Amino acid sequence: MTTIVCYNKTIVEDATKHIPVLLDEVLNYLAPQSGESYLDLTAGYGGHAERILEATRNYKDAVLVDRDESAVEYLRAKYRKVKPEIMHDDFYSAALRMIESGKQFNMILADFGVSSPQLTGGERGFSFATDGRLDMRMDRRQTLDAWQVVNKWSERDLGEIFAKYGEEREGRAKQMAREIARSRPIETTGELARIIERKSGWGKRHPATQIFQAIRMVVNDEMGQIEGVLPLVAKLLVPGGRVALISFHSLEDRLVKNYLLEASGRGVESELKVLTKKPVVAGKNELVNNPRARSAKLRVGEKL
C-alpha cells in the first residue's frame, strides 16, 4: 500500500477500509481515456478517482470535491505530487463555482452515499453501531448537527422527517418522534438507538436504520443538494462527456431517474442521452466483498 502522510493517522486507517461501490461498472460506462478531464463531485477517499486518474493520467484537469475535512486532508496528502484541484465544499456549491469559471469535463461522477470511514468512526456520530456524540455532519464547519435535530426540533417535525426521509409508516414515525421527545436530552448515537429499540420489533435491519437515515439526510440537506446539482450536470460536460450518478435509496434514485428522463426527453433540445435503460446494480461477487453496495444504483448519461 502507498504510504500517505496525514496529520490524523485515523484518516489513513479508515480510508483503507473504504471500498468504492460499482467500481467496475463506473469504469465501464465512463470509459476513461488518456488525457480526458474528470470531475468527482463526491471524491471521499478517492476510490473511484484513483482508478479513473490512473487511466487518464491527466491530473491537472481533474477536480476532486468533498465537504468532509478528513477526506480532503487525505486526498491532499495522497495527491501531493501530482496536485489535481481539490475543493473542500459541498458538491452543489462547488458545481456553481465551476460553472461560473467556465469549467467543463469529459467525465463526472457523483456517489451520493456516505463513506465507510464516516459510518465506522464513532466520533462522527453517524452510526448506531459505534457509540458517539450525535453529530452526523459531513462538513463539521456547519452549525446544524444531529444533536440539535434530536433534542431541539418539535415532535411534529421529527415525525415528518421520519416519514419523508426515513420512509417510515406514518404511525411508526409519529410513535418514534413521541418517544424521542419524551426521552430528551439524548446525547449519543447509542442512547438514541436504544430508545428506538425499546419501541420496535426487529426485522431484517436494525430498527434504528431508517430513523438515523432521516436525521442524517436533514442534517446534511442531502436531498436539497441533489436537487440543486442535477440541473447543473449538463452544463459541466463537454459534448460527448459522460456522467455517472450513484444513489442509495429510492428518494435519491427517483430524483436521478427523473432528471435523466427530463434531460433526455426534449427531442432536438435534449441535453443528454441516457446510457442505462435501468439502474445498474452490484453483482454477486461485489456483494460478498462489499455488502454496502447492496442498495447502490448507477445511472449514466452522455452529453449530446
VEXDREN-2710 file (C-alpha; in Angstrom, 1 decimal):
% VEXDREN-2710
k/r/px/py/pz
1/MET/0.0/0.0/0.0
2/THR/1.3/3.5/-0.8
3/THR/2.4/5.4/2.3
4/ILE/0.3/8.5/2.8
5/VAL/1.3/11.0/5.5
6/CYS/-1.6/12.7/7.2
7/TYR/-1.8/14.6/10.4
8/ASN/-4.6/12.3/11.5
9/LYS/-3.5/8.7/11.4
10/THR/-7.1/7.5/11.8
11/ILE/-7.8/9.0/8.4
12/VAL/-5.3/6.7/6.7
13/GLU/-6.5/3.7/8.7
14/ASP/-10.2/4.3/7.9
15/ALA/-9.6/5.1/4.3
16/THR/-8.1/1.7/3.7
17/LYS/-11.4/0.2/4.8
18/HIS/-13.5/2.1/2.2
19/ILE/-14.4/0.1/-0.9
20/PRO/-15.8/2.1/-3.8
21/VAL/-19.2/0.7/-4.9
22/LEU/-19.8/-0.4/-8.5
23/LEU/-16.3/0.4/-9.4
24/ASP/-16.1/-1.9/-12.5
25/GLU/-19.4/-0.7/-13.7
26/VAL/-18.4/3.0/-13.3
27/LEU/-15.2/2.4/-15.3
28/ASN/-17.1/0.6/-18.0
29/TYR/-19.6/3.4/-18.6
30/LEU/-17.3/6.3/-18.1
31/ALA/-14.6/4.6/-20.2
32/PRO/-11.8/7.0/-19.2
33/GLN/-9.2/7.7/-21.9
34/SER/-5.8/9.2/-21.7
35/GLY/-5.8/13.0/-21.4
36/GLU/-9.5/13.3/-20.5
37/SER/-10.7/15.6/-17.8
38/TYR/-12.5/14.4/-14.7
39/LEU/-14.7/15.9/-12.0
40/ASP/-15.5/13.9/-8.9
41/LEU/-18.3/15.7/-7.0
42/THR/-18.1/13.3/-4.0
43/ALA/-14.5/12.2/-4.0
44/GLY/-14.4/10.9/-0.5
45/TYR/-11.2/8.8/-0.1
46/GLY/-10.6/8.6/-3.8
47/GLY/-11.6/5.0/-4.5
48/HIS/-13.2/5.8/-7.9
49/ALA/-10.9/8.7/-8.6
50/GLU/-7.8/6.6/-8.2
51/ARG/-8.7/4.2/-11.0
52/ILE/-10.0/6.8/-13.3
53/LEU/-6.9/9.0/-12.9
54/GLU/-4.7/6.0/-13.5
55/ALA/-6.4/5.8/-16.9
56/THR/-6.4/9.4/-17.9
57/ARG/-3.0/10.4/-16.3
58/ASN/-4.5/14.0/-16.6
59/TYR/-4.2/15.3/-13.0
60/LYS/-4.0/19.0/-13.9
61/ASP/-7.6/18.9/-15.4
62/ALA/-9.1/16.8/-12.6
63/VAL/-11.2/18.3/-9.8
64/LEU/-11.9/16.3/-6.6
65/VAL/-14.7/17.7/-4.4
66/ASP/-15.7/16.7/-0.8
67/ARG/-17.1/18.5/2.1
68/ASP/-15.6/16.2/4.7
69/GLU/-12.4/17.8/6.0
70/SER/-10.9/14.3/6.8
71/ALA/-11.4/13.2/3.2
72/VAL/-10.0/16.4/1.9
73/GLU/-6.8/16.1/4.0
74/TYR/-6.4/12.5/2.9
75/LEU/-6.7/13.5/-0.8
76/ARG/-4.3/16.4/-0.5
77/ALA/-1.7/14.0/1.1
78/LYS/-2.4/11.3/-1.5
79/TYR/-2.0/13.6/-4.5
80/ARG/0.6/16.0/-3.1
81/LYS/2.9/15.4/-6.0
82/VAL/0.5/15.4/-9.0
83/LYS/-1.8/18.0/-7.5
84/PRO/-5.3/17.8/-9.0
85/GLU/-7.6/20.6/-7.8
86/ILE/-9.1/19.6/-4.5
87/MET/-12.1/21.6/-3.3
88/HIS/-13.4/21.5/0.3
89/ASP/-17.0/22.3/-0.4
90/ASP/-20.4/20.7/-0.8
91/PHE/-21.0/19.5/-4.4
92/TYR/-23.8/21.9/-5.2
93/SER/-21.8/25.0/-4.2
94/ALA/-18.7/23.6/-6.0
95/ALA/-20.7/23.0/-9.2
96/LEU/-21.9/26.5/-9.2
97/ARG/-18.4/27.9/-8.8
98/MET/-17.1/25.7/-11.6
99/ILE/-19.9/26.8/-13.9
100/GLU/-19.1/30.5/-13.1
101/SER/-15.5/29.9/-14.0
102/GLY/-16.4/28.1/-17.3
103/LYS/-15.0/24.7/-16.5
104/GLN/-16.2/21.6/-18.3
105/PHE/-15.2/17.9/-18.2
106/ASN/-15.2/14.7/-20.1
107/MET/-16.4/12.7/-17.1
108/ILE/-18.3/13.5/-14.0
109/LEU/-19.0/11.1/-11.1
110/ALA/-21.3/11.7/-8.1
111/ASP/-21.7/9.0/-5.5
112/PHE/-24.4/10.2/-3.1
113/GLY/-23.7/7.6/-0.4
114/VAL/-22.0/8.0/3.0
115/SER/-18.4/6.8/3.1
116/SER/-17.4/3.9/5.3
117/PRO/-15.0/5.9/7.5
118/GLN/-17.8/8.3/8.4
119/LEU/-20.0/5.3/9.4
120/THR/-17.4/3.4/11.3
121/GLY/-15.8/6.3/13.2
122/GLY/-17.7/6.8/16.4
123/GLU/-16.6/10.4/16.8
124/ARG/-18.6/11.4/13.7
125/GLY/-21.9/10.3/15.3
126/PHE/-23.3/8.8/12.1
127/SER/-24.0/5.2/13.2
128/PHE/-25.7/3.2/16.0
129/ALA/-23.0/0.5/15.5
130/THR/-20.4/2.7/17.3
131/ASP/-21.4/4.9/20.2
132/GLY/-20.6/8.6/19.9
133/ARG/-22.0/12.0/20.3
134/LEU/-24.9/12.8/18.0
135/ASP/-23.3/14.7/15.1
136/MET/-23.7/13.4/11.6
137/ARG/-22.2/16.5/9.9
138/MET/-20.4/15.7/6.7
139/ASP/-18.9/19.2/6.9
140/ARG/-18.1/19.9/10.5
141/ARG/-17.9/23.6/9.8
142/GLN/-21.6/23.8/9.7
143/THR/-23.7/24.6/12.8
144/LEU/-26.7/22.2/12.5
145/ASP/-25.9/18.7/13.8
146/ALA/-27.9/15.6/14.8
147/TRP/-27.9/16.6/18.5
148/GLN/-29.9/19.8/17.6
149/VAL/-32.3/17.9/15.4
150/VAL/-32.9/15.2/18.1
151/ASN/-33.1/17.5/21.1
152/LYS/-34.5/20.8/19.8
153/TRP/-36.8/20.0/16.9
154/SER/-40.5/19.6/17.6
155/GLU/-42.1/16.2/17.9
156/ARG/-44.2/17.1/14.8
157/ASP/-41.2/18.0/12.8
158/LEU/-39.4/14.8/13.8
159/GLY/-42.4/12.7/12.8
160/GLU/-42.5/14.4/9.4
161/ILE/-38.8/13.8/8.6
162/PHE/-39.0/10.2/9.8
163/ALA/-41.9/9.6/7.4
164/LYS/-40.5/11.6/4.5
165/TYR/-36.7/10.8/4.6
166/GLY/-36.7/7.6/6.6
167/GLU/-39.7/6.3/4.7
168/GLU/-41.3/5.1/7.9
169/ARG/-45.0/4.4/8.1
170/GLU/-46.8/7.5/9.4
171/GLY/-48.0/5.8/12.6
172/ARG/-44.5/4.5/13.4
173/ALA/-42.9/7.8/12.5
174/LYS/-45.1/9.6/15.0
175/GLN/-44.5/7.0/17.7
176/MET/-40.8/7.3/17.3
177/ALA/-40.9/11.1/17.4
178/ARG/-43.0/11.0/20.6
179/GLU/-40.7/8.5/22.3
180/ILE/-37.6/10.6/21.4
181/ALA/-39.3/13.8/22.6
182/ARG/-40.1/12.2/25.9
183/SER/-36.6/10.9/26.4
184/ARG/-34.7/14.1/26.0
185/PRO/-31.9/15.1/26.4
186/ILE/-30.3/12.4/24.3
187/GLU/-26.5/12.8/23.9
188/THR/-25.2/9.8/21.9
189/THR/-26.0/7.5/19.0
190/GLY/-26.2/4.6/21.4
191/GLU/-28.8/6.3/23.6
192/LEU/-30.9/7.1/20.6
193/ALA/-30.7/3.6/19.2
194/ARG/-31.7/2.0/22.5
195/ILE/-34.7/4.3/22.7
196/ILE/-35.8/3.2/19.2
197/GLU/-35.1/-0.5/20.1
198/ARG/-37.4/-0.4/23.1
199/LYS/-40.4/0.5/20.9
200/SER/-39.6/-1.6/17.9
201/GLY/-39.6/-5.1/16.7
202/TRP/-36.5/-6.4/14.9
203/GLY/-36.7/-7.2/11.2
204/LYS/-34.0/-7.7/8.6
205/ARG/-32.4/-4.4/9.6
206/HIS/-31.7/-2.7/12.8
207/PRO/-34.9/-0.8/13.8
208/ALA/-33.0/2.5/14.0
209/THR/-31.7/2.3/10.5
210/GLN/-34.3/4.5/8.8
211/ILE/-34.5/7.0/11.7
212/PHE/-30.8/7.5/11.6
213/GLN/-31.0/7.9/7.8
214/ALA/-33.7/10.6/8.1
215/ILE/-31.7/12.6/10.7
216/ARG/-28.5/12.4/8.6
217/MET/-30.3/13.5/5.4
218/VAL/-31.8/16.5/7.2
219/VAL/-28.5/17.5/8.9
220/ASN/-26.6/17.5/5.6
221/ASP/-29.5/18.7/3.4
222/GLU/-28.8/15.7/1.1
223/MET/-32.0/15.9/-1.0
224/GLY/-31.6/19.6/-1.4
225/GLN/-28.0/19.1/-2.5
226/ILE/-29.0/16.5/-5.1
227/GLU/-32.0/18.6/-6.4
228/GLY/-29.7/21.6/-6.8
229/VAL/-26.8/19.9/-8.5
230/LEU/-28.6/17.7/-11.1
231/PRO/-29.7/20.5/-13.4
232/LEU/-26.1/21.7/-13.4
233/VAL/-24.6/18.5/-14.6
234/ALA/-25.1/19.0/-18.3
235/LYS/-23.5/22.5/-18.1
236/LEU/-20.4/20.9/-16.7
237/LEU/-19.9/18.4/-19.5
238/VAL/-18.3/18.8/-22.9
239/PRO/-20.2/17.3/-25.9
240/GLY/-19.8/13.5/-25.6
241/GLY/-19.0/13.8/-21.9
242/ARG/-20.4/11.2/-19.5
243/VAL/-21.9/11.5/-16.1
244/ALA/-22.3/8.6/-13.6
245/LEU/-24.7/9.0/-10.7
246/ILE/-24.9/6.6/-7.8
247/SER/-27.8/6.6/-5.4
248/PHE/-28.5/4.5/-2.4
249/HIS/-32.2/4.7/-1.7
250/SER/-35.5/5.3/-3.5
251/LEU/-35.8/9.0/-2.8
252/GLU/-32.3/9.7/-4.4
253/ASP/-32.8/7.3/-7.3
254/ARG/-36.2/8.9/-8.1
255/LEU/-34.5/12.3/-8.4
256/VAL/-31.8/10.9/-10.6
257/LYS/-34.1/8.9/-12.8
258/ASN/-36.5/11.9/-13.3
259/TYR/-33.6/14.2/-14.1
260/LEU/-32.2/11.9/-16.8
261/LEU/-35.6/11.3/-18.3
262/GLU/-36.3/15.1/-18.4
263/ALA/-32.9/16.0/-19.8
264/SER/-33.1/13.3/-22.5
265/GLY/-36.7/13.8/-23.4
266/ARG/-36.8/17.2/-25.0
267/GLY/-36.4/16.0/-28.6
268/VAL/-33.9/18.1/-30.5
269/GLU/-33.4/20.3/-27.4
270/SER/-32.3/17.3/-25.2
271/GLU/-29.1/17.8/-23.3
272/LEU/-28.3/14.2/-22.5
273/LYS/-28.7/10.6/-23.8
274/VAL/-29.4/8.0/-21.2
275/LEU/-26.9/5.1/-21.4
276/THR/-28.6/2.9/-18.8
277/LYS/-32.1/1.8/-19.6
278/LYS/-32.5/0.6/-16.0
279/PRO/-30.3/1.2/-12.9
280/VAL/-27.1/-0.9/-12.8
281/VAL/-26.7/-2.8/-9.5
282/ALA/-24.0/-4.7/-7.8
283/GLY/-23.3/-8.3/-8.9
284/LYS/-23.0/-11.3/-6.5
285/ASN/-19.2/-11.1/-6.3
286/GLU/-19.2/-7.5/-5.2
287/LEU/-22.0/-8.1/-2.6
288/VAL/-19.8/-10.7/-1.0
289/ASN/-16.9/-8.3/-0.6
290/ASN/-18.8/-5.1/-0.1
291/PRO/-22.3/-5.5/1.4
292/ARG/-22.7/-1.7/1.4
293/ALA/-23.2/-2.0/-2.4
294/ARG/-26.5/-3.9/-2.0
295/SER/-28.6/-0.7/-2.3
296/ALA/-26.4/1.1/-4.8
297/LYS/-27.9/2.1/-8.1
298/LEU/-25.9/3.5/-11.0
299/ARG/-27.4/5.6/-13.8
300/VAL/-25.4/7.2/-16.6
301/GLY/-25.9/9.9/-19.2
302/GLU/-23.9/11.3/-22.1
303/LYS/-23.9/14.9/-23.2
304/LEU/-25.3/15.5/-26.7
END
